[in-house]
Amino acid sequence: MGAIFAGGLCSGGAVLSTSAQAEVPYFEDAVASGELPPMLDRLPEHPKVIDFDAEDKTVGKYGGQFVTIMGRSKDIRMAVVYGYARLIGYDENLDLKPDILESLDVNDEGNVFTLHLRKGHKWSDGEPFTAEDFRYYWEDIVNNDELFPVGPPRFLFVGDEPATFEILDEFTVRYSWSQPNPFFLTELAGTRPPFIYRPAHYLKQFHENYRDAAELDAMVKERGLRSWAVLHTDIDRPYKLSNIDRPSLEPWLITTEEPSDRFVFVRNPFYHRVDPAGNQLPYIDKMIFNIANSKLVPAKVGAGEVDLQSRILSLKDYTFLKQAEPQQNYNVRLWDVGAGAYAALYPNLTCSDPVWRGVLRDVRFRRALSLAINRTEINRVMFFGLAQPTNNTVLPKSPLYKPEYRENYIQFDVDKANALLDEMGLDERNGDGIRLLPDGRPMEIIVETTGENPEHDDMLELVGDSWRQVGIKMFVKGLQREVLRNRAYTGETIMSIFNGIDNGLATPNSVPSEFVPVQQDTLQWPKWGQYYQTDGEAGEAPDMPAAKELMVQYRKWQTGNDAARMAAWQSILDINSENMFSIGLIGNVPQPVVVDKDMRNVPEKGIHSWEPGAFFGIYRPDTFWWDR
């Protein structure tokens, strides 16, 4: 790999002004009273300087708050997503750059990673952020049998080999393996980060290795918990943000305890990023998450109740939001999306019904289903013609893209679909014109849906009409997401509809797990994924030639150099394209993004993507500011 990710004062070409600006107004009183040190003493020795030239941003002003709406209180975790403070993270070009880290060294073999922290970087309570916080995570959390009975997360293993963790000095740690670990960096940059560091100084008071047993037991009993381990886990939760006292490295700190319908986040006085003029970020003092019923969100947005909103909005809201635009102080922008498809059908190749399993595993059947879908009609009826018929695959902006990946078997061709089904021997029909399965049952496919996206249900109605033309009858069954997943895992589900792949912007170094049977929650082959994740203790081993070849290519991707990873990725995508393991319906459905007219540094055009991208995260909301 031979990569050295440079950070520090001039990370990414940014230049830090030698004359830092005045104190953040929000903290002036606290500094004057001695409650907080001055800004320059709160920053790391070498803060992270955001390159405003590269990101087309302007130096802003301090102050104000911005309001957005979430559909449920558990979505306060989106503050971690939007804040996107990571050890290393993606920039707007989807290149990995140091962020919390000052720099990162990777050896040529890709199996030794040396992490350099920023000297003087502090947690939000002013305590130093050091190698000890990494040691505590490794030794006292994930290698503690009571806190992590199954051991460290899988990305910290290569095969069965766990990481070798070393502290080189107070600000340098190293993770190494005997073989390359291609998962490590992408995991650190993930939208949901692994937090391989924890505030040791704070959490030790809840750990049996550092607290008097009687005192700890009293704390456990006072909260009515089972053990110190449950207490420690409840107190920690860096992603769920359920503990407002836990120190953080995020740009904004939660101040509101659940339950609430309004969550307030305030700026972190020890945050590590600055603008080119030396101003400590974020510019905006407070972030407000209001909780509202999802069905009411478009109306609230149209009434001008938010400053920045994309969550819970969809293209069907666009016309209404644009109509309200002249009366409100906002603009509606349409961003591209990073998902491989807006929706896809997932035939369950590991379903328990032996007859359906045999039919679904015949590639001719999956191709026939795809050819019997009128995607142009879906686009015209539901998306104003603004979307694009597509398979469930990588996007044109991905370096792995080939046109055939999107276009194979998506043309609407009833004659060809009928011919493929007849060729399979499924040429007998009942009196209603419905084809018969090999055991004589009518070919009635139950497609299960979570009901979370009404547009999925509307699409299924159109798909059902066109499938009827080839002698297939569809029934739709709405279930809660967890119920649907559990049914798929046990083989009860024949077919489901869900979102397309998250990472349509994959690169050769992206983990190809969405295209290979290595995860139980991939709905086209859950039992194969379970088999991989449990090392063969549960589920079923892949027994289709194409699936076996996918696993061969996945191993080549894991162990190869850059060229080998590229070749493995292309083979994986070629196999998926020819085999139609999932059936994409429509893609490139633009995402409405509502932005207050006075908010600056929000891109006019962006990519709205969970992974990679963290929705607004790669555009750095800590640099957004009010021009009022």
Phi, psi and omega in degrees: 000310172062028184264139171236115181267108184275143179229213172083209189303320187243036181303129177067019177090000180286149180242128180270128178299142180284342179247096182295153184283178182293172181302148174299122183306324182302332185254004186302315182294319180295325177289317181297325181276352182088002179292326178235148171286164177299163186305313184297333178276347179270339182277155171299162176304318175236090180292165175281115181265121180280129182279093184291330179295313181294328185259009176054051180242162177243147176295133188249193180245153176281153166119165175088184178218159171233144186248136172220167184243138173242155185274345180202157187294332180295345180283004172300340176299344177295343174296324176290323179293306183295321181297324175044050170269113185228157175305308166229151182213168177279142170267188184294340177267007181063030170266145180277130180223148175298146178229277173297321176288147171283322176199168181215127178252133177235130181286170185299328183279348180073027180237000178230121183238119181249119186257124180252119180276166178272121177298135179086358177291138185231152171293169183296343176266005176092358179279147183298142173261111189222182178302333180300328180290331174283319179298318181299316178300312186290312187273319191261348178248288189284343174254020172259122187298331181279327179277321180228081183302331182266002178088186184299159177300156187297331182290348176266013173239152163238108190065236178262006185265116176285165178297149164265118183256132180226144169259117180273323171197188186299336185236019182219127176230159183222139173240131181216156177220165178282341179237162179301145174241095183282354183271338195298306186291318180295327177293317180298327182271004188295156177299318170259100188285157181278347181050065180281011173231148177220156179288086186302318183301330181272316187284338182302332181291349179247013185245137184297336181285346188231356184235143176306133187300319181293319179295318181294319180297321178296320178295321180295314181293323180300326180268358178069034182259170185277326188201168176297329181294320177295319177300311181300316179297318179295323182287331187280272175039067183290340181267321184281342174059035182276353180241107185287348181268350184288127177298152188217164171248007184286161180293325178236145185248134180288139180237357185249131177271150174284154355278151178197159173250010177210116182249129183250129176244135180243159186296146179275117183293343183247022181298147194265356182259148175224162173273174184299339180271002179091006178285130178289133176270162000282163174287316185278134187286321187225148174238128183247126172253110172269139181258129182214155174302131185306325182293338182268350188298311180304319180295319179294321178295315180296336178274002176081027184272000181231163175254332182208124184207131167225327183298136177078350175273150175219175185299332180295342178273352190299312183300314179299315182295322178293323179296326181277347186304315182297332181274347183241163182267055179219162171245145173256119179250152176249114178261151170291164178245157182259356181285148180293332176204151178289328178206149178213150173267140182237096172294129183276098183290351178245027178294157187279334180292113186296328180289311178297324179299316179297320180292312183296330183280352175278116185300333179297324180293315181295321177293321179297317178301318181293316181294338182268017178250125179271084183292329178297321177295317178301315181298315184289315185287322190254335189232023175057020183075008183275345181269192182214131173301137184197157165281175180268088189206188181290157183271163178302335179283351177281138177293352180266356190291140166228141183305324183295336178300322181276332195257343183302125171062028179252355177288142182282111186217088183297319181298315181292322178296315178299320181296319179295319180293320177296318180300329178287349185093010179265050188260358178270141181229157175271187184295340178268004179083010179272131179298158179251141173290166180304335179265008175095350177291148175293147182280083179247111182265124174267115178260120183267141182223153179281342183074004182284334180239104182303333181293331175299316180295321178295321178297319181298326178297319179290320178296319179301322179296317182285326176296329180299332179291343177249015173084024179241129180256134181250139168240145181250133181235115180273133182220161170291151186305314182294323178295315179301313181298316181295323177294320178296318182299322183273357176091006181284330182283134175270317180205150178221164173240137180203181177299157174285184181301145180291313191262077174284354181254029185302147174243171179303335180269356174290148178284124185277032189293338180283349182247004185227143183284072180236005179226134180296330186274010168275116196286349179276345181205052187301323182289327175293317178297321178296322179300316180292316185291335180256014181054039175086003181281338179216167180080202182225143176288140176305131183231015171258138182307317182295321179292322177297320179293325175302319180292325176298314181291326178296320178293323177296321178296318182297322190256356188268172173277189184301316181295320180293324178294318178299314181296319180295318178301315182296321177296318180298316180290324176300314182296316179297319183297317181285332188261349176050050180296328168234155187242100179292147181253303185211150180217183180055036176282112186299149180257118175293134176233117182262125185230130175302139184297338182265001180271130184251161177074011172269125184300143173295317176237132178215181175249121181266100190216137175290306184219120351278160176135324180055038179059263177274348192305313184289348177266005170058078176302341176292347177263355177290145181209163183263125177258076184232000000 
